[in-house]
Each structure stands twice: as structure tokens, then as C-alpha cells.
């Protein structure tokens, strides 16, 4: 495979979706809320949303996103400029995964793992979001590279293990650092890592990880011991020790893997079967990713909460396991995958343009009406730049098919190119339509128009972190929350978040003056109340 082709594919995959939309509910909204507070001069030691501590995650990713926002705010809206940091972290993750694959499978296979990750369905949307998990994903990739490199170079290998562990800790917390540490500590069960060189690498890893593991927690404890204790218990230990149900958790992740990790998982299974048949299961290229996958799956399965987002670290070991399976595919499987990819993605590209015609040009009219019914408020019409970008990706797809030479990697390249083309169409032609329902901008603007000109303060009840963050960003509104503020009882306005059919009992002293929601949202309702004149 030509490196230039893979680099172009990676760039074509990465760029669409990083800009051109508001922070989306829920993960992007509250993540950007922390970034916005840092940009407003808030403390990075105690992350905050709308002026209140928010210690859900350590601050490394937020700091890099804030730096990206500062550097690019002259060119892009603040939230888009911050999201560029996510693209940089994912790009680094691909680089370190490729380096790990070179160490485990040889120089020719470094780029294969990048193609496998680019083609994984579970990474497409999450890899373009402003979320801390993309930085943790990079930390895991660094750790895998370090563990592979440590087989021949102790000091650099240990440095990258420790750095990856530290980044996992500083982006998500203690459990992710424990995952990486467990993988590293279990590797000496294999004779390849049961050497003095790897023992020296582990010592180096501890030294490299210590600054990441110590500095921020020490500063947090010095600043506010109570907040430090709350972070340690609620946001870290409780995630993995709050009545976990291992079987249920394992079942969840095993159910989503068939689509989430496709095409990596079937190729990984094929590679494992061939290694078993040839008695090569003990090779480093099998041992490291298999150990990583098992440890990650078991720890995620035992966690108190399951989400597909948390499964991102499983993609790395599966992709590393799958690398030998690409070369070992039989001719029938190669041809079948190749033609399946061509037909599938050509069909979806054609469907994408058909829906774009309905959405923006009104043809066919019935589908146009349906699309605007499910996303009311979208301002449709022909836009030249998205059209040209979508056209470029479509032409690029057909040019690749015409010029790509026959090889064993050809179906993987075509699959990845198809994923890239379809994603690019979605992220260019339909991004504004999706943004209407994912963004809180229009709802916050409508609320702002309903606020009385004269007011003492705005209280809130049951308002989520994402919603508080977007109120602050779009309208500069900070609410006095009944859950945390004694001043809330004296406010003359009250904003309540609930569901459409909620029966709210808030007292006769309040009168509802506004109700709103995001366009097309059937779950959330926001109601604004004003204290009656008699109750003031």
C-alpha cells in the first residue's frame, strides 16, 4: 500500500465533521462548557460549568481544546476551533497504532491497522466529537506502542507506556489508568515480556507516569480537599465499584461489537484461528492485543454504567489482532468483500444525493416535507460549498475504484474509502439539518426573548450540565440552582427542565410564561416561570 494514499484517506476521513456545527447534546455540550469556562478565565485545576465545579473528568483534554480554541478563534467559531483538538488527538492515535503494528507485525503492516481503525463503524462519529474519550483513545494507542517497543528498547518503550497511562488518567480518570497498568503488568505471563529489559521498561513507565498521576490531584487536594474526595469517590471508584453486574455489562459490549468493531472483529477472529492452527498464539502480535482486549472488555463489563462510547478502547487491540488476518484472507473472501463494499457504498452515496435533493431542492416534494417535519426549523436551500465538497468526495470515490490496483489489501482500502465518502456526504450535505435538532442555540435564543426585561435572578430546577453549559455559551445566562444555591429561593424567575407530560408541582406563587424545546425533540421540555406579584 502506498503511504500517500493512506495519508490522503486518513485526512479525508478526519476533516469532515470537525467544524460546521454547534456543540451537540449531551457529551459535546458539557465538555465544551468546561472549555468555555477555562477560556473565560476560570480555574483549570477545578474544572467548572457555568461557574460551578464539574469534576466529571480531569482537565487535560479541556486544556488542549482551550488552547486550540485560542489559536484558531480568529478563523473559526469558538466551539469549532476547540473541536480541532479532537482531530489532533485522533490523528495521534492513528500514528501510534501504526507504530505499534510495525513493531508487532513488521514494517509493511504499520498502515494496515490505520485502515482498519478508519473503517470501524464505532469510531466514525465519536472520532469527530469534542469529547475527552478521543484523547484517552490516543493514550491507549501510546501504551500499546510502548509495550510493543519495550521488547527491543526498554527506555523508550517504558516512556510511552507511562505516558499513555498518564494521558488515560488525565483525560478519563483512575479506571482507565488501571486498565493500561493491568495490561502492562500481565504481559510478563508471556516469555517474550518476561525479561530484564521489560522489567526496566516497567520501571521507566512508573517514572514517566508519575507526573501525570500526581501533579493535578495534588493541586486539586491543595485547593479544595472536599472536592478532591468527591472526585476520587464519585467520579472514579464509584464507576467501577457501584454494584457492577459483570454478566450484563459483558453482554452489552459483546452485543454491540458486531457492528461497532466491524470489520476489525471478523478479521481478528480469523487471525486468531490461523494462529491457533499454526501454534503461533504465543507470538507477541497475538499476546499483546489479546491481553489488551480481554482486560478492557472485563473492566468495561464490570463498570456501573455501559455506553457504546466507553467501548472505544476495545477497537485498538481488535485492530492490532486483525492485521495478520488481512493478508491471510482467501481469494473468495477478498473478492466478495471487495464487491460488497463497492455495491454497498455506491448505493449509499446515491441515496445520500437523493435525500439531499429532497432536503435542499424540494425534489421529490413528499420526501422534502417529511424531512422538514422531523427536523422543523431548518432553513433549506442550495448551498454551493457543501455541494462542491460532497461532489468532490463522490468523484474521489469513483476515481479510486477506477485506479486502485489489485492486491490483498484492496477490499480494506475500498471499505475504508466507502466509509469516508459516506461520512463526508453526511457531514457536508446534512450537517446543518442534523444540527437543528442537536443544538440548543434556537431554544436558548427563544428563551432569551421570553425573559422579562426586569429581573432579580434566574433560578433553575433539574437543569442538566449540558443545558447549563449551553445557556452560558449562547446567552451568557447562569442560573441559581435549587440543588446547590440558597439564593435560588429568592429569584423571581424559575427555569425547569422536564419531560413533555410531566406534571409539575411548584407552588401557586409561580406562573408559567414560556415553554420550549429543541426543534423536533420529543423528550425534553423547558418551562419558564415568573413569581406572581402577590408572592414578591
ZIGI-V826199 format. One record per residue. N is the residue number from 1. RES is the residue in three letters. SS is DSSP state (a for helix, b for strand, c for the rest). OMEGA is omega in whole degrees, -180 to 180 (none if undefined). D_FIRST is the distance of its C-alpha to the first C-alpha in Angstrom with 1 decimal. Layout:
# ZIGI-V826199
N | RES | SS | OMEGA | D_FIRST
N | RES | SS | OMEGA | D_FIRST
This chain:
# ZIGI-V826199
1 | UNK | c | 179 | 0.0
2 | UNK | c | -179 | 3.8
3 | UNK | a | -179 | 6.3
4 | UNK | a | 179 | 8.7
5 | UNK | a | -179 | 7.6
6 | UNK | a | 178 | 7.6
7 | UNK | a | 178 | 10.8
8 | UNK | a | 178 | 12.3
9 | UNK | a | 180 | 12.0
10 | UNK | a | 179 | 13.5
11 | UNK | a | 179 | 16.2
12 | UNK | a | 177 | 16.9
13 | UNK | a | -169 | 17.4
14 | UNK | a | -169 | 19.5
15 | UNK | a | -179 | 21.9
16 | UNK | c | 177 | 23.7
17 | UNK | c | 179 | 26.6
18 | UNK | c | 180 | 27.1
19 | UNK | c | 174 | 30.0
20 | UNK | c | 176 | 32.5
21 | UNK | c | 179 | 34.4
22 | UNK | c | 172 | 37.1
23 | UNK | c | -174 | 36.8
24 | UNK | c | 177 | 36.7
25 | UNK | c | -8 | 38.9
26 | UNK | c | -167 | 39.1
27 | UNK | a | -180 | 36.5
28 | UNK | a | -175 | 35.6
29 | UNK | a | -178 | 39.3
30 | UNK | a | 176 | 40.6
31 | UNK | a | 179 | 37.8
32 | UNK | a | 176 | 38.3
33 | UNK | a | 177 | 42.0
34 | UNK | a | 179 | 41.6
35 | UNK | a | -179 | 39.5
36 | UNK | a | 178 | 42.2
37 | UNK | a | 177 | 45.0
38 | UNK | a | 180 | 43.3
39 | UNK | a | 178 | 43.0
40 | UNK | c | 178 | 46.7
41 | UNK | c | 180 | 47.6
42 | UNK | c | -177 | 47.7
43 | UNK | c | 173 | 47.2
44 | UNK | c | 178 | 43.7
45 | UNK | c | 177 | 45.4
46 | UNK | c | 179 | 46.8
47 | UNK | c | -176 | 44.3
48 | UNK | b | 168 | 46.4
49 | UNK | b | 179 | 46.4
50 | UNK | c | 174 | 49.2
51 | UNK | c | -180 | 51.1
52 | UNK | b | 180 | 51.0
53 | UNK | b | 178 | 49.1
54 | UNK | c | -173 | 46.0
55 | UNK | c | 179 | 44.6
56 | UNK | c | -179 | 42.1
57 | UNK | c | 171 | 39.3
58 | UNK | c | -163 | 39.2
59 | UNK | c | -173 | 38.6
60 | UNK | a | -179 | 35.4
61 | UNK | a | 180 | 33.3
62 | UNK | a | 179 | 36.3
63 | UNK | a | 179 | 36.7
64 | UNK | a | 177 | 33.2
65 | UNK | a | 177 | 33.5
66 | UNK | a | 177 | 36.9
67 | UNK | a | 177 | 35.5
68 | UNK | a | 179 | 32.9
69 | UNK | a | 179 | 35.7
70 | UNK | a | -176 | 37.9
71 | UNK | a | -172 | 35.2
72 | UNK | a | -177 | 34.3
73 | UNK | c | 177 | 37.5
74 | UNK | c | -175 | 38.5
75 | UNK | c | -172 | 35.6
76 | UNK | c | 169 | 35.2
77 | UNK | c | -172 | 37.5
78 | UNK | a | -178 | 38.0
79 | UNK | a | 177 | 36.3
80 | UNK | a | 179 | 33.2
81 | UNK | a | 178 | 33.1
82 | UNK | a | -177 | 33.4
83 | UNK | a | 177 | 30.6
84 | UNK | a | 178 | 28.1
85 | UNK | a | 178 | 28.5
86 | UNK | a | 177 | 27.0
87 | UNK | a | 178 | 23.8
88 | UNK | a | 179 | 23.8
89 | UNK | a | 180 | 24.3
90 | UNK | a | 176 | 21.5
91 | UNK | a | 176 | 19.1
92 | UNK | a | 179 | 20.3
93 | UNK | a | 177 | 20.0
94 | UNK | a | -179 | 16.2
95 | UNK | a | -178 | 16.1
96 | UNK | a | 175 | 18.3
97 | UNK | a | 178 | 16.7
98 | UNK | a | 178 | 13.4
99 | UNK | a | 177 | 15.7
100 | UNK | a | -180 | 17.6
101 | UNK | a | 176 | 14.6
102 | UNK | a | 180 | 13.9
103 | UNK | a | -174 | 17.6
104 | UNK | a | -171 | 18.0
105 | UNK | a | 178 | 15.1
106 | UNK | c | -174 | 13.8
107 | UNK | a | -176 | 11.6
108 | UNK | a | -172 | 8.3
109 | UNK | a | 179 | 9.2
110 | UNK | a | -176 | 10.2
111 | UNK | a | -180 | 8.0
112 | UNK | a | -178 | 8.5
113 | UNK | a | 176 | 12.1
114 | UNK | a | 177 | 11.8
115 | UNK | a | 180 | 10.5
116 | UNK | a | 179 | 13.3
117 | UNK | a | 178 | 15.8
118 | UNK | a | -179 | 15.1
119 | UNK | a | -179 | 15.8
120 | UNK | c | -176 | 18.9
121 | UNK | a | -177 | 22.0
122 | UNK | a | -176 | 24.2
123 | UNK | a | -170 | 22.4
124 | UNK | a | -178 | 22.3
125 | UNK | a | -176 | 25.9
126 | UNK | a | -180 | 26.7
127 | UNK | c | 180 | 23.8
128 | UNK | c | -176 | 25.5
129 | UNK | c | 177 | 29.0
130 | UNK | c | -177 | 31.4
131 | UNK | c | -178 | 31.9
132 | UNK | c | -176 | 32.2
133 | UNK | a | 180 | 29.9
134 | UNK | a | 176 | 26.7
135 | UNK | a | 176 | 27.8
136 | UNK | a | 176 | 28.7
137 | UNK | a | 176 | 25.2
138 | UNK | a | 177 | 23.9
139 | UNK | a | 177 | 26.7
140 | UNK | a | 179 | 25.5
141 | UNK | a | 176 | 21.9
142 | UNK | a | -178 | 23.6
143 | UNK | a | 177 | 25.8
144 | UNK | a | 177 | 23.1
145 | UNK | a | 179 | 21.4
146 | UNK | a | -180 | 24.8
147 | UNK | a | 178 | 25.7
148 | UNK | a | -179 | 22.7
149 | UNK | a | -177 | 23.2
150 | UNK | c | 178 | 26.9
151 | UNK | c | -180 | 26.5
152 | UNK | c | 179 | 26.2
153 | UNK | c | -171 | 27.5
154 | UNK | a | -172 | 30.4
155 | UNK | a | 178 | 31.2
156 | UNK | a | 179 | 27.9
157 | UNK | a | 178 | 27.0
158 | UNK | a | 179 | 30.4
159 | UNK | a | -178 | 30.2
160 | UNK | a | 173 | 27.2
161 | UNK | a | -179 | 28.8
162 | UNK | a | 179 | 32.0
163 | UNK | a | 177 | 30.5
164 | UNK | a | 177 | 28.5
165 | UNK | a | 180 | 31.7
166 | UNK | a | 179 | 33.7
167 | UNK | a | 175 | 31.4
168 | UNK | a | 178 | 31.7
169 | UNK | a | -174 | 35.4
170 | UNK | a | 176 | 35.8
171 | UNK | a | -179 | 34.0
172 | UNK | c | 177 | 35.2
173 | UNK | c | -173 | 37.8
174 | UNK | a | -175 | 39.0
175 | UNK | a | -179 | 37.5
176 | UNK | a | 175 | 33.9
177 | UNK | a | 178 | 34.7
178 | UNK | a | 177 | 36.3
179 | UNK | a | -177 | 33.2
180 | UNK | a | 180 | 31.1
181 | UNK | a | 179 | 34.1
182 | UNK | a | 178 | 34.6
183 | UNK | a | -179 | 31.0
184 | UNK | a | -177 | 31.4
185 | UNK | a | 180 | 34.9
186 | UNK | a | -176 | 34.0
187 | UNK | a | 178 | 31.2
188 | UNK | a | 170 | 33.9
189 | UNK | a | 174 | 34.8
190 | UNK | c | -179 | 31.9
191 | UNK | c | 179 | 32.9
192 | UNK | c | -179 | 29.6
193 | UNK | c | -179 | 30.8
194 | UNK | c | -175 | 34.5
195 | UNK | c | 174 | 34.8
196 | UNK | a | 179 | 36.6
197 | UNK | a | -179 | 33.4
198 | UNK | a | 175 | 32.5
199 | UNK | a | 176 | 36.1
200 | UNK | a | 178 | 35.9
201 | UNK | a | 179 | 32.7
202 | UNK | a | 177 | 34.6
203 | UNK | a | 177 | 37.5
204 | UNK | a | 180 | 35.2
205 | UNK | a | 178 | 33.7
206 | UNK | a | 180 | 37.3
207 | UNK | a | -179 | 38.1
208 | UNK | a | -177 | 35.0
209 | UNK | a | -172 | 35.7
210 | UNK | a | 180 | 39.5
211 | UNK | a | 179 | 39.5
212 | UNK | a | -173 | 37.4
213 | UNK | a | -170 | 39.7
214 | UNK | a | -167 | 43.0
215 | UNK | a | -177 | 43.3
216 | UNK | a | 177 | 43.1
217 | UNK | a | 179 | 45.1
218 | UNK | a | 178 | 47.7
219 | UNK | a | 178 | 48.0
220 | UNK | a | 179 | 48.2
221 | UNK | a | 178 | 50.9
222 | UNK | a | -178 | 52.8
223 | UNK | a | -176 | 52.8
224 | UNK | c | -179 | 53.7
225 | UNK | a | -179 | 54.2
226 | UNK | a | 177 | 54.8
227 | UNK | a | 177 | 51.5
228 | UNK | a | 180 | 49.7
229 | UNK | a | 179 | 51.4
230 | UNK | a | 178 | 50.5
231 | UNK | a | -177 | 46.8
232 | UNK | a | -175 | 46.8
233 | UNK | a | -170 | 48.4
234 | UNK | a | -171 | 47.5
235 | UNK | a | -179 | 43.9
236 | UNK | a | -175 | 42.6
237 | UNK | a | -178 | 44.7
238 | UNK | a | -179 | 45.9
239 | UNK | a | -177 | 42.4
240 | UNK | a | -179 | 42.0
241 | UNK | a | 179 | 45.6
242 | UNK | c | 180 | 47.3
243 | UNK | c | 179 | 48.1
244 | UNK | c | 175 | 44.6
245 | UNK | c | -171 | 44.2
246 | UNK | a | -177 | 41.4
247 | UNK | a | 179 | 41.4
248 | UNK | a | 180 | 41.3
249 | UNK | a | 177 | 38.5
250 | UNK | a | 179 | 36.4
251 | UNK | a | 180 | 37.1
252 | UNK | a | -176 | 35.9
253 | UNK | a | 176 | 32.5
254 | UNK | a | 177 | 32.0
255 | UNK | a | -177 | 33.0
256 | UNK | a | -176 | 30.5
257 | UNK | a | -178 | 27.5
258 | UNK | a | 176 | 26.8
259 | UNK | a | -173 | 25.9
260 | UNK | a | -176 | 25.3
261 | UNK | c | 178 | 22.5
262 | UNK | c | 10 | 20.9
263 | UNK | c | -175 | 18.4
264 | UNK | a | -171 | 18.2
265 | UNK | a | 179 | 21.6
266 | UNK | a | 177 | 21.4
267 | UNK | a | 177 | 18.2
268 | UNK | a | 178 | 20.0
269 | UNK | a | 179 | 23.1
270 | UNK | a | 179 | 21.4
271 | UNK | a | 179 | 20.0
272 | UNK | a | 180 | 23.5
273 | UNK | a | 179 | 25.2
274 | UNK | a | 178 | 23.2
275 | UNK | a | 177 | 23.9
276 | UNK | a | -180 | 27.5
277 | UNK | a | -178 | 27.8
278 | UNK | c | -179 | 26.5
279 | UNK | c | 180 | 28.5
280 | UNK | c | 178 | 25.6
281 | UNK | c | -178 | 26.5
282 | UNK | c | 178 | 27.8
283 | UNK | c | 179 | 24.4
284 | UNK | a | -179 | 23.6
285 | UNK | a | 175 | 20.4
286 | UNK | a | -173 | 22.8
287 | UNK | a | -176 | 25.9
288 | UNK | a | -179 | 24.8
289 | UNK | a | 179 | 23.1
290 | UNK | a | 175 | 25.8
291 | UNK | a | 180 | 28.5
292 | UNK | a | -179 | 27.2
293 | UNK | a | -178 | 27.0
294 | UNK | a | 180 | 30.5
295 | UNK | a | -179 | 32.1
296 | UNK | a | -180 | 30.7
297 | UNK | a | -178 | 31.7
298 | UNK | a | -180 | 35.2
299 | UNK | a | 176 | 35.9
300 | UNK | a | 179 | 34.8
301 | UNK | a | 179 | 36.8
302 | UNK | c | -179 | 39.9
303 | UNK | c | -179 | 39.8
304 | UNK | c | -177 | 42.7
305 | UNK | c | 177 | 40.5
306 | UNK | c | 175 | 37.4
307 | UNK | c | 178 | 35.1
308 | UNK | a | 178 | 31.6
309 | UNK | a | -177 | 30.8
310 | UNK | a | -179 | 31.7
311 | UNK | a | -178 | 29.0
312 | UNK | a | -178 | 26.1
313 | UNK | a | 179 | 26.0
314 | UNK | a | -177 | 25.4
315 | UNK | a | -177 | 22.0
316 | UNK | a | 180 | 20.6
317 | UNK | a | 178 | 21.7
318 | UNK | a | 178 | 20.8
319 | UNK | a | 178 | 17.2
320 | UNK | a | 176 | 17.2
321 | UNK | a | -173 | 19.0
322 | UNK | a | -173 | 16.7
323 | UNK | a | 179 | 13.5
324 | UNK | a | -179 | 14.9
325 | UNK | a | -180 | 15.9
326 | UNK | a | -180 | 12.5
327 | UNK | a | -174 | 12.1
328 | UNK | c | -180 | 15.9
329 | UNK | c | 178 | 16.3
330 | UNK | c | -173 | 18.5
331 | UNK | a | 180 | 18.1
332 | UNK | a | 179 | 20.6
333 | UNK | a | 179 | 19.1
334 | UNK | a | -178 | 15.7
335 | UNK | a | 180 | 17.6
336 | UNK | a | 179 | 20.0
337 | UNK | a | -180 | 17.6
338 | UNK | a | -177 | 15.8
339 | UNK | a | 175 | 19.2
340 | UNK | a | 180 | 20.7
341 | UNK | a | -180 | 18.2
342 | UNK | a | -176 | 18.8
343 | UNK | a | -177 | 22.6
344 | UNK | a | -174 | 23.0
345 | UNK | a | 173 | 21.4
346 | UNK | a | 177 | 22.8
347 | UNK | a | -178 | 26.1
348 | UNK | a | 175 | 25.9
349 | UNK | a | 178 | 25.0
350 | UNK | a | 178 | 28.0
351 | UNK | a | 179 | 30.2
352 | UNK | a | 179 | 29.3
353 | UNK | a | 177 | 30.6
354 | UNK | a | 179 | 33.6
355 | UNK | a | 176 | 34.5
356 | UNK | a | 178 | 34.0
357 | UNK | a | 178 | 36.4
358 | UNK | a | -176 | 38.9
359 | UNK | a | -171 | 38.6
360 | UNK | a | -177 | 38.8
361 | UNK | a | 179 | 40.4
362 | UNK | c | -179 | 42.7
363 | UNK | c | 0 | 41.5
364 | UNK | c | -173 | 42.2
365 | UNK | a | -177 | 45.2
366 | UNK | a | 178 | 45.5
367 | UNK | a | 176 | 42.0
368 | UNK | a | 180 | 42.5
369 | UNK | a | -180 | 45.6
370 | UNK | a | -179 | 44.0
371 | UNK | a | -179 | 41.2
372 | UNK | a | 172 | 43.8
373 | UNK | a | -178 | 46.0
374 | UNK | a | 174 | 43.5
375 | UNK | c | -178 | 42.5
376 | UNK | c | 177 | 45.9
377 | UNK | c | 180 | 46.1
378 | UNK | c | -179 | 42.8
379 | UNK | c | -174 | 43.5
380 | UNK | c | 178 | 41.7
381 | UNK | c | -178 | 41.0
382 | UNK | c | 177 | 38.5
383 | UNK | c | -170 | 36.4
384 | UNK | a | -175 | 34.5
385 | UNK | a | 176 | 31.8
386 | UNK | a | 179 | 30.5
387 | UNK | a | -179 | 30.7
388 | UNK | a | 178 | 28.6
389 | UNK | a | 178 | 25.9
390 | UNK | a | 178 | 25.8
391 | UNK | a | 180 | 25.8
392 | UNK | a | 179 | 22.8
393 | UNK | a | 179 | 20.7
394 | UNK | a | 178 | 22.0
395 | UNK | a | 179 | 21.2
396 | UNK | a | 178 | 17.7
397 | UNK | a | -177 | 17.2
398 | UNK | a | 176 | 18.6
399 | UNK | a | 178 | 16.8
400 | UNK | a | -180 | 13.3
401 | UNK | a | -177 | 14.8
402 | UNK | a | -171 | 16.1
403 | UNK | a | -176 | 13.2
404 | UNK | c | -178 | 10.2
405 | UNK | c | -180 | 9.8
406 | UNK | c | 175 | 10.7
407 | UNK | c | -180 | 8.6
408 | UNK | c | 179 | 9.7
409 | UNK | c | -174 | 7.5
410 | UNK | a | 180 | 8.8
411 | UNK | a | 177 | 12.0
412 | UNK | a | 178 | 10.8
413 | UNK | a | -179 | 9.0
414 | UNK | a | 177 | 12.3
415 | UNK | a | -179 | 14.4
416 | UNK | a | 177 | 13.3
417 | UNK | a | 178 | 13.7
418 | UNK | a | 175 | 17.0
419 | UNK | a | -179 | 18.2
420 | UNK | a | -178 | 17.6
421 | UNK | a | -179 | 19.4
422 | UNK | a | 178 | 22.3
423 | UNK | a | -180 | 22.7
424 | UNK | a | 176 | 22.8
425 | UNK | a | 179 | 25.5
426 | UNK | a | -174 | 27.5
427 | UNK | a | 176 | 27.3
428 | UNK | a | -175 | 28.3
429 | UNK | a | -172 | 30.6
430 | UNK | c | -174 | 32.3
431 | UNK | a | 179 | 32.2
432 | UNK | a | 180 | 35.8
433 | UNK | a | 178 | 37.1
434 | UNK | a | -176 | 35.8
435 | UNK | a | -179 | 37.0
436 | UNK | a | -177 | 40.5
437 | UNK | a | -179 | 40.9
438 | UNK | a | -176 | 38.7
439 | UNK | c | 176 | 40.5
440 | UNK | c | -174 | 44.0
441 | UNK | a | -176 | 44.7
442 | UNK | a | 179 | 46.9
443 | UNK | a | 180 | 48.8
444 | UNK | a | 178 | 49.5
445 | UNK | a | 178 | 50.7
446 | UNK | a | 176 | 53.0
447 | UNK | a | 180 | 54.4
448 | UNK | a | 178 | 55.0
449 | UNK | a | -178 | 57.1
450 | UNK | a | -178 | 59.2
451 | UNK | c | 177 | 60.1
452 | UNK | c | -179 | 63.7
453 | UNK | c | -180 | 64.3
454 | UNK | c | 180 | 66.5
455 | UNK | c | 176 | 65.2
456 | UNK | c | 179 | 65.7
457 | UNK | c | -179 | 62.4
458 | UNK | b | 175 | 59.8
459 | UNK | b | 178 | 59.7
460 | UNK | b | 177 | 57.0
461 | UNK | b | 177 | 56.8
462 | UNK | c | -180 | 53.8
463 | UNK | c | -176 | 51.4
464 | UNK | c | -179 | 47.9
465 | UNK | a | 180 | 45.8
466 | UNK | a | -178 | 43.4
467 | UNK | a | 177 | 46.4
468 | UNK | a | -180 | 48.2
469 | UNK | a | -178 | 45.2
470 | UNK | a | 172 | 44.9
471 | UNK | a | 179 | 48.7
472 | UNK | a | -174 | 48.5
473 | UNK | a | -174 | 45.5
474 | UNK | a | -174 | 46.6
475 | UNK | a | -178 | 50.4
476 | UNK | c | -177 | 51.2
477 | UNK | c | 172 | 53.1
478 | UNK | c | -178 | 53.7
479 | UNK | c | 171 | 55.7
480 | UNK | b | -172 | 58.2
481 | UNK | b | 177 | 57.0
482 | UNK | c | -178 | 59.8
483 | UNK | c | -172 | 57.7
484 | UNK | c | -171 | 57.7
485 | UNK | c | 176 | 60.2
486 | UNK | a | -178 | 64.0
487 | UNK | a | -176 | 64.2
488 | UNK | a | -177 | 62.7
489 | UNK | a | -179 | 66.1
490 | UNK | a | -178 | 67.6
491 | UNK | c | 179 | 65.1
492 | UNK | c | 175 | 66.3
493 | UNK | b | -178 | 63.0
494 | UNK | b | 177 | 60.9
495 | UNK | b | -177 | 57.3
496 | UNK | b | 174 | 56.5
497 | UNK | b | 180 | 53.2
498 | UNK | b | 179 | 53.5
499 | UNK | c | -174 | 52.8
500 | UNK | c | -175 | 54.2
501 | UNK | c | 179 | 57.0
502 | UNK | c | 172 | 57.9
503 | UNK | c | -174 | 61.6
504 | UNK | c | 177 | 62.0
505 | UNK | c | -175 | 65.2
506 | UNK | c | 177 | 65.4
507 | UNK | c | -177 | 69.2
508 | UNK | c | -179 | 71.6
509 | UNK | c | -179 | 71.3
510 | UNK | b | 177 | 67.9
511 | UNK | b | -179 | 67.4
512 | UNK | b | 179 | 64.0
513 | UNK | b | 180 | 63.2
514 | UNK | b | 172 | 59.6
515 | UNK | b | -178 | 56.9
516 | UNK | b | 180 | 53.3
517 | UNK | c | 174 | 49.7
518 | UNK | c | -179 | 46.2
519 | UNK | c | 178 | 45.9
520 | UNK | c | -178 | 45.4
521 | UNK | c | -179 | 45.7
522 | UNK | c | -174 | 47.8
523 | UNK | c | -174 | 47.8
524 | UNK | c | 170 | 48.9
525 | UNK | b | 178 | 52.2
526 | UNK | b | -177 | 53.5
527 | UNK | b | -179 | 57.3
528 | UNK | b | -179 | 59.3
529 | UNK | b | 176 | 62.9
530 | UNK | b | 178 | 65.6
531 | UNK | b | -178 | 68.6
532 | UNK | c | -177 | 71.7
533 | UNK | a | -178 | 74.5
534 | UNK | a | -175 | 76.8
535 | UNK | a | -176 | 74.4
536 | UNK | c | none | 73.8
